[in-house]
Amino acid sequence: METPVRIEVKPAAIDLVWADGATTRLDASTLRAACPCAACKGAAVPRVVAAGILSARVVGDYALGITFAPDGHATGIFPYDLLRSLGDAA
């Protein structure tokens, strides 16, 4: 599994730099829409939420936990593989 060598958290986006030199910028709305938590994945109708990023924390050596504004949603754990693939798809 690839891990980022640098992570920069901003109110509207997260920037990641990977070992191969590639960079990924993911805006808060994209991340919130891709939230892998059980509540978001199980929603019958996906919610569209205007999102910002309050904070992000490293989870083990495999993921980021992100706390979103304005609602404080913080149950999604985003594996680095998911973050890389979201960036590659953009």
Protein Blocks (a to p, Z undefined) as FASTA:
>chain_A
ZZdfbdcddfkbccdddfkopacdddfklmmmmocbfklmmpmbacddddddfbdcdehj
lbccddddfklpakbccdfklmmmmmmmZZ
